[in-house]
């Protein structure tokens, strides 16, 4: 049965207990029974009681045959109790005054049996409410036996008290009518049924709305019948007849709950908890599916494949999430094997086969980072085994973090080197300055010599000043992590801070970003500044271009000036080489090398300078749209 249609039908029943034609039919039956009671009350009584007994026995049969599937103790107790108080009602019907089944009996015997049956029914219902939503015992193995044993014992006590011990209180006295015990008992039974309704209301979430309303209505008519039974004098009187009609209505609504719904819509009654569990499973599945599809980490559920010797040979992708495709660029991966989906993976990363095979066979989870060469990225992978021969890998791209860590490591080493060199140079200049100061003191009488020494002292001071300015200018080298930067923007910023005069700057680089130290702008500043200083009078332009090459991305910075002599090309990146500070090109090389970028001068003398910057794969990309 479809759970959705069942739920919709249940809501319809919950809003309308009975349909219009049922109202007409019930009204017609009640009228017929009324007229039968006026003509032959004994026949009326037998018809009403036997109809009710047939229904309660049917309810017992349904519950008994579905007892293994009942979700809790409520329906088990109620269903089995119908058999036992139905048996008491059957004896009550046979013992009714005028039936002649029990010779010598009077109206007290059937009245005693009636009170016994109603006490049995009301107390059974009340006890059952304490097991709504839970079984009698944890294992449920002996629940049915416990209920049957308890009901048998209570029914036996009632029969023994009435027929053998004859100590059951008198309920009816010929000529006087109902005894106080009988009247009080009817109110006590009504109070028990009211308590049952209140407890059921507190636990109504365990019932389908339609089932709950029908159960409450059935007990409400049962209460109405009990109230009617408190005021009759003769057993064939009007109030007795009215009480039996109310009970018949109660039986009808129990019939609607257990027989009609139990047979046509069992998921609303017997299997409601199972249907709710299925809904919960679907809801949980949907919740985790959304989590699975929207998690930032890649997820792959795989089956390990072994060769004839039991060694890991391949794996099959059974399930992946959206992030898997986004991080790897692989699509339509489900059902494919790794060797087919990722060519070269065994040769490039053989350790993956060992790790995944080990986890799939031992069940011990592992976490590791790996340079995943087929996709040119670093991955952090957590892998565990949900069942033997299978594994789940959850991974994230840590390429940038690894690059940043490696760049910082290199930058720290370079800073230490630069700091050592700078201290050494400053100490040398201070030593020189002190020497010439000493010479100056000794030659105070010789103005020419003193002036010569003072000039050399000024040069030493200038050198120290340049060193200090150098340390200030490059104090941030490697301090901040590398970032993605637009090359064109850095070139424009560098050119804007330089006196370009009438020199034309042609920039035809692609719209790209490179992963470099934040001082990348200094590189282009130094290269353009170098051209402006040493290009000579014939230089008219500086040209910057880019193109892809087999080694990565090639960026050229070239001019049409005097160029660089071949003897100087290998030294221009050495610290201190050159006619100015000797630091600009040296620092440019150091800045670029932090993220593995190289720079070289590859011009021919007389044809201008040409610097070539090579950005390795993974350190450049197309710039995102602004």
KOLMARZA-598935 format. One record per residue (C-alpha): x, z, y. Coordinates in Angstrom, 1 decimal. Layout:
# KOLMARZA-598935
REC   east     up  north
REC      X      Z      Y
...
# end
This chain:
# KOLMARZA-598935
REC   east     up  north
REC    0.0    0.0    0.0
REC    1.2   -0.8    3.5
REC    2.0    2.4    5.4
REC    1.0    0.9    8.7
REC   -2.5   -0.1    7.5
REC   -3.0    3.2    5.8
REC   -2.0    5.1    9.0
REC   -4.5    2.9   11.0
REC   -7.3    3.6    8.5
REC   -6.5    7.3    8.6
REC   -6.7    7.3   12.4
REC  -10.1    5.6   12.2
REC  -11.4    8.1    9.7
REC  -10.0   10.9   11.8
REC  -12.1    9.8   14.8
REC  -15.3    9.0   12.8
REC  -15.9   11.4    9.8
REC  -18.6    9.3    8.4
REC  -20.1    5.9    9.3
REC  -23.6    5.2   10.5
REC  -24.9    4.0    7.2
REC  -23.5    7.1    5.5
REC  -25.5    9.3    7.9
REC  -28.7    7.4    7.1
REC  -28.0    7.6    3.3
REC  -27.1   11.4    3.4
REC  -30.2   12.1    5.5
REC  -32.4   10.2    3.0
REC  -30.9   12.1    0.0
REC  -31.4   15.4    1.8
REC  -35.1   14.6    2.5
REC  -35.6   13.6   -1.1
REC  -34.0   16.8   -2.3
REC  -36.1   18.8    0.1
REC  -39.3   17.4   -1.2
REC  -38.1   17.9   -4.8
REC  -37.4   21.6   -3.9
REC  -41.0   22.0   -2.7
REC  -42.3   20.5   -5.9
REC  -39.9   21.9   -8.5
REC  -37.2   24.2   -7.1
REC  -35.5   24.6  -10.6
REC  -35.0   20.8  -10.8
REC  -33.8   20.8   -7.2
REC  -31.3   23.6   -8.0
REC  -30.1   21.9  -11.2
REC  -29.6   18.5   -9.4
REC  -27.6   20.0   -6.5
REC  -25.4   22.2   -8.6
REC  -24.7   19.6  -11.3
REC  -23.8   17.0   -8.6
REC  -21.4   19.5   -7.0
REC  -19.9   20.5  -10.4
REC  -19.4   16.8  -11.3
REC  -17.5   16.3   -8.0
REC  -15.3   19.4   -8.3
REC  -14.4   18.4  -11.9
REC  -13.5   14.9  -10.7
REC  -11.3   16.5   -8.0
REC   -9.5   18.5  -10.7
REC   -8.9   15.4  -12.8
REC   -7.3   13.5   -9.8
REC   -5.1   16.4   -8.9
REC   -4.1   17.2  -12.4
REC   -3.0   13.6  -13.2
REC   -1.0   13.4   -9.9
REC    0.5   16.9  -10.0
REC    4.0   15.7  -10.5
REC    3.8   13.8   -7.2
REC    2.2   16.4   -5.1
REC    4.3   17.2   -2.0
REC    3.5   20.9   -1.8
REC    1.6   23.8   -3.3
REC   -1.6   23.4   -1.2
REC   -3.2   20.6   -3.1
REC   -2.0   21.9   -6.4
REC   -3.7   25.3   -6.0
REC   -6.9   23.8   -4.5
REC   -7.2   21.1   -7.0
REC   -6.7   23.3  -10.1
REC   -9.0   26.0   -8.6
REC  -11.8   23.5   -8.5
REC  -11.9   23.5  -12.3
REC  -12.2   27.2  -12.6
REC  -14.8   28.0  -10.0
REC  -16.6   24.8  -11.1
REC  -16.9   26.4  -14.6
REC  -18.3   29.6  -13.0
REC  -20.8   27.4  -11.0
REC  -21.8   25.7  -14.3
REC  -22.5   29.0  -15.9
REC  -24.4   30.0  -12.7
REC  -26.5   26.9  -13.0
REC  -27.3   27.5  -16.7
REC  -28.1   31.2  -15.9
REC  -30.5   30.4  -13.0
REC  -33.9   32.0  -13.3
REC  -36.2   29.8  -15.3
REC  -33.5   27.8  -17.2
REC  -33.9   30.0  -20.3
REC  -30.3   29.6  -21.4
REC  -29.6   33.4  -21.2
REC  -32.7   35.1  -22.6
REC  -33.6   38.3  -21.0
REC  -31.6   37.7  -17.9
REC  -33.0   38.1  -14.4
REC  -32.0   36.6  -11.0
REC  -29.1   39.1  -10.6
REC  -26.9   37.3  -13.2
REC  -26.8   33.9  -11.4
REC  -26.4   35.6   -8.1
REC  -23.4   37.6   -9.4
REC  -21.9   34.3  -10.8
REC  -22.5   32.6   -7.4
REC  -20.6   35.4   -5.5
REC  -17.8   35.4   -8.1
REC  -17.4   31.6   -7.7
REC  -17.4   31.7   -3.9
REC  -14.9   34.6   -3.9
REC  -12.7   32.5   -6.3
REC  -13.0   29.4   -4.1
REC  -12.4   31.0   -0.7
REC   -9.4   33.2   -1.9
REC   -7.9   30.2   -3.7
REC   -8.1   28.1   -0.5
REC   -6.7   31.0    1.6
REC   -3.7   31.4   -0.8
REC   -3.2   27.7   -0.9
REC   -2.7   27.6    2.9
REC    0.5   29.7    2.6
REC    2.0   26.8    0.5
REC    1.3   24.0    2.9
REC    4.5   22.0    3.3
REC    6.3   23.8    0.5
REC    6.2   24.3   -3.3
REC    5.5   27.5   -5.1
REC    9.0   27.7   -6.5
REC   12.2   26.0   -5.5
REC   12.5   23.8   -8.6
REC    8.7   23.2   -8.9
REC    9.2   23.2  -12.7
REC    6.7   26.0  -13.4
REC    4.4   25.6  -10.4
REC    1.5   24.1  -12.4
REC    1.8   26.7  -15.1
REC    1.8   29.5  -12.6
REC   -1.4   28.2  -10.9
REC   -3.2   27.7  -14.2
REC   -2.2   31.1  -15.5
REC   -3.3   32.9  -12.2
REC   -6.7   31.0  -12.1
REC   -7.3   31.7  -15.8
REC   -6.6   35.4  -15.4
REC   -8.9   35.7  -12.3
REC  -11.7   33.7  -14.0
REC  -11.4   35.8  -17.2
REC  -11.7   39.0  -15.1
REC  -14.8   37.7  -13.4
REC  -16.5   36.7  -16.7
REC  -15.4   40.0  -18.4
REC  -16.7   42.1  -15.5
REC  -20.1   40.3  -15.5
REC  -20.8   39.7  -19.2
REC  -18.8   42.4  -21.1
REC  -17.9   45.3  -18.9
REC  -21.0   44.8  -16.8
REC  -19.3   46.6  -13.9
REC  -19.7   43.7  -11.4
REC  -21.8   45.0   -8.4
REC  -25.4   44.2   -8.5
REC  -26.3   41.3   -6.1
REC  -30.1   40.9   -6.4
REC  -33.0   43.2   -7.2
REC  -36.3   41.9   -8.2
REC  -38.9   42.7   -5.7
REC  -36.4   43.8   -3.1
REC  -34.1   40.8   -2.7
REC  -30.4   40.7   -1.9
REC  -28.3   43.8   -2.2
REC  -26.0   45.0    0.6
REC  -23.0   44.0   -1.5
REC  -24.2   40.5   -1.8
REC  -24.9   40.2    1.9
REC  -21.6   41.7    3.0
REC  -19.8   39.5    0.4
REC  -21.3   36.4    2.0
REC  -19.9   37.4    5.4
REC  -16.5   38.4    3.8
REC  -16.3   35.0    2.1
REC  -17.2   33.3    5.4
REC  -14.4   35.3    7.2
REC  -11.9   34.2    4.5
REC  -12.9   30.5    5.0
REC  -12.6   30.9    8.8
REC   -9.1   32.3    8.3
REC   -8.3   29.4    6.0
REC   -9.4   26.9    8.7
REC   -7.3   28.7   11.4
REC   -4.1   28.6    9.2
REC   -4.7   25.0    8.4
REC   -5.1   24.3   12.1
REC   -1.7   25.8   12.8
REC   -0.2   23.6   10.1
REC   -2.3   20.5   10.8
REC    0.9   18.4   11.2
REC    1.2   18.4    7.4
REC   -2.1   16.5    7.1
REC   -3.3   13.1    8.1
REC   -5.8   13.6   10.9
REC   -8.7   12.2    8.9
REC   -7.9   14.4    5.9
REC   -7.6   17.5    8.1
REC  -10.9   16.9    9.8
REC  -12.7   16.3    6.5
REC  -11.3   19.5    5.0
REC  -12.3   21.5    8.0
REC  -15.8   20.0    8.0
REC  -16.2   20.7    4.3
REC  -15.4   24.4    4.8
REC  -17.6   24.6    7.9
REC  -20.6   23.5    5.8
REC  -19.5   25.9    3.1
REC  -19.6   28.7    5.7
REC  -23.0   27.6    7.0
REC  -24.3   27.8    3.4
REC  -22.9   31.3    2.9
REC  -24.6   32.5    6.1
REC  -27.9   31.0    4.9
REC  -27.5   32.8    1.6
REC  -27.6   36.2    3.4
REC  -31.2   36.1    4.4
REC  -33.4   34.9    1.5
REC  -35.7   37.2   -0.5
REC  -36.9   35.0   -3.3
REC  -34.6   32.9   -5.3
REC  -36.9   29.9   -4.7
REC  -37.2   30.5   -0.9
REC  -36.5   28.2    2.0
REC  -33.1   29.8    3.0
REC  -31.9   29.5   -0.5
REC  -32.8   25.9   -0.5
REC  -31.1   25.4    2.9
REC  -27.9   27.2    1.7
REC  -27.7   24.8   -1.3
REC  -28.1   21.7    0.9
REC  -25.3   23.0    3.1
REC  -23.1   23.5    0.0
REC  -24.0   20.0   -1.2
REC  -22.8   18.6    2.2
REC  -19.6   20.6    1.8
REC  -19.1   19.1   -1.7
REC  -19.7   15.6   -0.2
REC  -16.9   16.1    2.3
REC  -14.6   17.5   -0.4
REC  -15.5   14.3   -2.4
REC  -14.5   12.2    0.6
REC  -11.1   13.9    0.8
REC  -10.1   14.1   -2.8
REC  -12.0   11.3   -4.6
REC  -12.4    8.5   -2.0
REC   -9.1    9.0   -0.1
REC   -7.2   10.1   -3.2
REC   -8.1    6.9   -5.0
REC   -8.3    4.3   -2.2
REC   -5.6    5.7    0.2
REC   -3.4    8.0   -1.9
REC   -0.6    7.8    0.8
REC   -2.9    9.7    3.1
REC   -3.4   12.5    0.7
REC   -1.2   12.9   -2.4
REC    1.7   10.8   -1.3
REC    1.6   11.6    2.4
REC    4.9   13.5    2.4
REC    6.5   10.6    0.5
REC    5.2    8.2    3.2
REC    6.5   10.5    5.9
REC    9.8   10.7    4.2
REC    9.9    6.9    4.0
REC    9.2    6.8    7.8
REC   11.9    9.3    8.5
REC   14.3    7.2    6.3
REC   13.4    4.1    8.3
REC   13.8    5.9   11.6
REC   17.1    7.4   10.6
REC   18.2    4.0    9.3
REC   17.2    2.4   12.6
REC   19.0    5.1   14.6
REC   22.2    4.7   12.7
REC   21.9    0.9   12.8
REC   21.8    1.1   16.6
REC   24.8    3.4   16.6
REC   26.6    1.1   14.1
REC   25.9   -2.0   16.2
REC   26.8   -0.4   19.6
REC   29.8    1.7   18.7
REC   32.9    0.6   20.6
REC   35.2    0.8   17.5
REC   35.2   -2.0   14.9
REC   33.7   -1.1   11.5
REC   34.2   -2.8    8.2
REC   32.8   -1.8    4.8
REC   34.8   -3.5    2.1
REC   35.1   -3.8   -1.7
REC   38.7   -3.7   -3.0
REC   39.7   -6.5   -5.3
REC   42.5   -5.9   -7.9
REC   44.6   -8.3   -9.9
REC   45.0   -8.2  -13.7
REC   47.6   -5.5  -13.4
REC   45.4   -3.3  -11.3
REC   47.2   -3.9   -8.0
REC   45.4   -4.5   -4.7
REC   45.1   -8.3   -4.3
REC   42.3   -8.8   -1.7
REC   39.2   -7.2   -0.3
REC   35.7   -8.5    0.4
REC   33.9   -7.8    3.7
REC   30.4   -6.4    2.8
REC   29.3   -5.2    6.2
REC   30.8   -5.3    9.7
REC   29.4   -4.3   13.2
REC   29.3   -6.3   16.4
REC   32.5   -4.6   17.7
REC   34.4   -6.0   14.7
REC   33.7   -9.6   15.9
REC   34.4   -8.7   19.6
REC   37.8   -7.0   18.8
REC   39.0   -9.5   16.3
REC   37.4  -12.7   17.4
REC   36.3  -13.3   13.8
REC   32.7  -14.4   13.0
REC   30.6  -15.0    9.9
REC   32.8  -12.5    8.1
REC   30.3  -10.9    5.7
REC   30.8  -11.9    2.1
REC   34.2  -13.4    2.8
REC   37.6  -12.3    1.5
REC   40.4  -11.2    3.7
REC   42.9  -13.8    2.4
REC   40.3  -16.5    3.3
REC   39.1  -15.0    6.6
REC   42.6  -14.1    7.9
REC   45.2  -16.6    6.7
REC   48.7  -15.1    6.4
REC   47.6  -11.5    6.3
REC   49.4  -10.7    3.0
REC   52.7  -12.1    4.3
REC   52.5  -10.6    7.8
REC   51.0   -7.2    6.9
REC   51.5   -6.5    3.2
REC   51.4   -2.7    3.9
REC   47.6   -3.0    4.6
REC   47.0   -3.9    0.9
REC   48.9   -0.8   -0.2
REC   47.1    1.5    2.2
REC   43.6    0.2    1.5
REC   44.2    0.0   -2.2
REC   45.5    3.6   -2.2
REC   42.5    5.0   -0.3
REC   40.0    3.0   -2.4
REC   41.5    4.4   -5.7
REC   42.3    8.0   -4.7
REC   39.6    8.7   -2.2
REC   42.0   10.3    0.3
REC   41.4    9.2    3.9
REC   44.3    8.0    6.0
REC   44.8    7.2    9.7
REC   47.6    5.0   11.0
REC   48.6    2.5   13.7
REC   49.7   -1.0   12.7
REC   51.1   -4.1   14.5
REC   48.4   -6.5   13.2
REC   50.5   -9.7   13.4
REC   47.8  -12.3   12.4
REC   45.8  -11.3   15.6
REC   48.8  -10.3   17.7
REC   47.5   -6.8   18.4
REC   48.1   -3.2   17.7
REC   45.3   -1.4   15.9
REC   44.6    2.3   15.2
REC   42.8    2.4   11.9
REC   41.0    5.3   10.1
REC   40.1    4.4    6.6
REC   38.1    6.4    4.0
REC   36.5    5.8    0.6
REC   32.7    6.2    0.3
REC   32.9    5.4   -3.5
REC   35.7    4.4   -5.9
REC   36.8    0.9   -5.4
REC   35.4    0.6   -1.8
REC   36.7    1.6    1.6
REC   35.5    1.8    5.2
REC   37.9    0.9    8.0
REC   37.1    2.0   11.6
REC   39.6    0.6   14.1
REC   40.3    0.2   17.8
REC   42.6   -2.0   19.8
REC   45.5    0.1   21.1
REC   47.6   -2.9   22.2
REC   47.6   -1.9   25.9
REC   48.3    1.7   25.1
REC   51.2    0.8   22.9
REC   52.5   -1.6   25.6
REC   52.1    1.0   28.3
REC   53.9    3.6   26.1
REC   56.8    1.3   25.4
REC   57.0    0.2   29.0
REC   57.2    3.8   30.2
REC   59.9    4.5   27.6
REC   61.9    1.5   28.9
REC   61.2    2.4   32.5
REC   62.5    6.0   32.0
REC   65.6    4.7   30.4
REC   66.1    2.2   33.3
REC   65.5    5.0   35.8
REC   68.1    7.2   34.2
REC   70.5    4.3   34.2
REC   69.8    3.4   37.9
REC   70.0    7.1   38.9
REC   73.4    7.4   37.2
REC   74.7    4.2   38.8
REC   73.4    5.1   42.2
REC   75.0    8.6   42.1
REC   78.2    7.0   41.0
REC   78.3    4.5   43.8
REC   77.4    7.0   46.5
REC   80.1    9.4   45.2
REC   82.6    6.5   45.4
REC   81.6    5.7   49.0
REC   81.8    9.3   50.0
REC   85.3    9.5   48.5
REC   86.2    6.4   50.5
REC   84.7    7.8   53.6
REC   86.6   11.1   53.3
REC   89.9    9.2   52.7
REC   89.5    7.1   55.8
REC   88.5   10.1   57.9
REC   91.8   11.7   56.8
REC   93.7    8.6   57.8
REC   91.9    8.6   61.1
REC   93.1   12.1   61.9
REC   96.7   11.0   61.1
REC   96.5    8.0   63.4
REC   94.9    9.4   66.4
REC   97.8    8.3   68.5
REC   97.5    4.7   67.3
REC   94.2    3.4   68.8
REC   94.3    0.1   66.8
REC   94.8    1.9   63.4
REC   92.1    4.4   64.3
REC   89.6    1.7   65.2
REC   90.4   -0.1   61.9
REC   89.7    3.1   59.9
REC   86.5    3.8   61.9
REC   85.3    0.3   61.0
REC   85.9    1.0   57.3
REC   84.2    4.3   57.6
REC   81.1    2.6   59.1
REC   81.0    0.2   56.2
REC   81.1    3.1   53.7
REC   78.2    4.8   55.6
REC   76.3    1.5   55.6
REC   76.8    1.2   51.8
REC   75.5    4.8   51.4
REC   72.5    4.0   53.6
REC   71.7    0.9   51.5
REC   71.9    3.0   48.4
REC   69.5    5.6   49.8
REC   67.1    2.8   51.0
REC   67.3    1.3   47.5
REC   66.3    4.6   45.9
REC   63.4    5.0   48.2
REC   62.2    1.4   47.8
REC   62.3    1.6   44.0
REC   61.4    5.2   43.4
REC   58.1    4.2   41.7
REC   59.8    2.0   39.1
REC   58.2    2.8   35.8
REC   56.4    5.9   37.2
REC   53.0    4.3   36.8
REC   51.8    2.5   33.7
REC   51.8   -1.3   33.6
REC   48.6   -3.0   34.6
REC   47.0   -6.5   34.5
REC   47.7   -8.2   37.9
REC   46.7  -11.5   39.3
REC   49.9  -13.6   39.9
REC   48.5  -15.7   42.8
REC   47.4  -12.5   44.7
REC   50.9  -11.0   44.3
REC   52.6  -14.2   45.6
REC   50.3  -14.3   48.6
REC   50.9  -10.7   49.4
REC   54.7  -11.2   49.2
REC   54.7  -14.3   51.4
REC   52.5  -12.6   54.0
REC   55.2   -9.9   54.6
REC   58.1  -12.4   55.0
REC   59.2  -14.5   58.0
REC   58.4  -17.9   56.4
REC   59.2  -19.8   59.7
REC   58.6  -23.5   59.1
REC   59.2  -23.3   55.3
REC   56.2  -24.5   53.3
REC   55.0  -22.5   50.4
REC   53.4  -24.5   47.6
REC   51.6  -22.4   45.0
REC   50.0  -24.3   42.1
REC   49.9  -21.6   39.4
REC   46.9  -21.2   37.1
REC   44.3  -18.5   37.6
REC   46.1  -16.0   35.4
REC   47.0  -12.3   35.1
REC   50.1  -10.8   33.6
REC   50.7   -7.3   32.2
REC   53.6   -5.9   34.3
REC   54.9   -2.9   36.2
REC   52.9   -2.2   39.5
REC   56.1   -3.3   41.4
REC   55.5   -6.9   40.2
REC   54.9   -7.9   43.9
REC   58.6   -6.9   44.7
REC   59.8   -9.6   42.2
REC   58.1  -12.4   44.1
REC   59.1  -10.8   47.4
REC   62.8  -10.8   46.3
REC   62.7  -14.4   45.0
REC   61.1  -15.8   48.1
REC   63.3  -13.7   50.4
REC   66.4  -14.9   48.4
REC   65.4  -18.5   49.1
REC   64.9  -17.8   52.8
REC   68.3  -16.1   53.1
REC   70.5  -18.6   51.2
REC   68.5  -21.9   51.1
REC   70.4  -23.2   54.1
REC   69.2  -25.5   56.9
REC   68.2  -28.3   54.6
REC   65.5  -26.2   52.8
REC   61.9  -27.2   53.6
REC   59.8  -25.6   50.9
REC   59.4  -23.0   48.2
REC   57.4  -24.1   45.2
REC   55.8  -21.8   42.6
REC   54.2  -23.3   39.4
REC   53.1  -22.2   35.9
REC   52.6  -23.8   32.5
REC   52.3  -22.7   28.9
REC   55.3  -23.1   26.7
REC   56.2  -22.3   23.1
REC   57.6  -18.9   24.2
REC   54.5  -17.9   26.2
REC   53.8  -18.5   29.9
REC   56.5  -20.1   32.1
REC   56.4  -19.3   35.8
REC   58.9  -21.3   38.0
REC   60.0  -20.2   41.5
REC   62.1  -23.0   43.0
REC   63.2  -24.4   46.4
REC   64.9  -27.5   47.7
REC   67.8  -25.6   49.4
REC   71.5  -25.4   48.8
REC   71.1  -24.0   45.3
REC   73.4  -21.5   43.5
REC   76.8  -22.4   42.2
REC   77.2  -22.6   38.5
REC   79.8  -19.9   38.5
REC   77.4  -17.4   40.1
REC   74.3  -18.0   37.9
REC   75.3  -15.6   35.2
REC   76.1  -12.9   37.7
REC   73.3  -13.0   40.2
REC   71.3  -10.5   38.2
REC   74.1   -8.0   38.1
REC   73.9   -5.0   40.2
REC   75.8   -5.3   43.5
REC   76.5   -9.0   43.2
REC   75.8  -11.1   46.3
REC   76.3  -11.2   50.0
REC   73.5   -8.8   50.9
REC   72.8   -5.6   49.0
REC   73.3   -7.1   45.6
REC   70.2   -5.2   44.4
REC   67.1   -7.4   44.8
REC   67.6   -9.7   41.8
REC   69.0   -6.9   39.7
REC   65.8   -4.9   40.3
REC   63.6   -7.9   39.8
REC   65.0   -8.3   36.3
REC   64.5   -4.6   35.6
REC   60.9   -4.6   36.8
REC   60.0   -7.6   34.6
REC   61.8   -6.3   31.5
REC   59.6   -3.2   31.4
REC   56.9   -5.3   29.7
REC   59.2   -7.8   27.9
REC   59.2  -10.4   30.6
REC   62.5  -12.3   31.1
REC   63.9  -14.1   34.2
REC   66.8  -16.7   34.4
REC   68.2  -19.1   37.0
REC   68.3  -22.7   35.6
REC   69.0  -25.0   38.5
REC   71.7  -27.5   39.2
REC   74.0  -27.0   42.2
REC   72.8  -29.0   45.2
REC   69.3  -29.4   43.9
REC   68.0  -26.0   45.1
REC   67.5  -22.7   43.2
REC   65.1  -22.5   40.3
REC   64.1  -19.2   38.7
REC   62.2  -19.3   35.5
REC   60.1  -16.3   34.4
REC   58.9  -16.2   30.8
REC   55.9  -14.0   30.0
REC   55.5  -13.4   26.2
REC   52.2  -13.9   24.3
REC   49.9  -10.9   24.7
REC   51.3  -10.1   28.2
REC   49.3  -12.8   30.0
REC   45.7  -13.9   30.1
REC   43.2  -15.9   32.1
REC   42.0  -13.9   35.1
REC   38.5  -12.6   35.0
REC   36.0  -14.2   37.5
REC   36.0  -12.4   40.9
# end
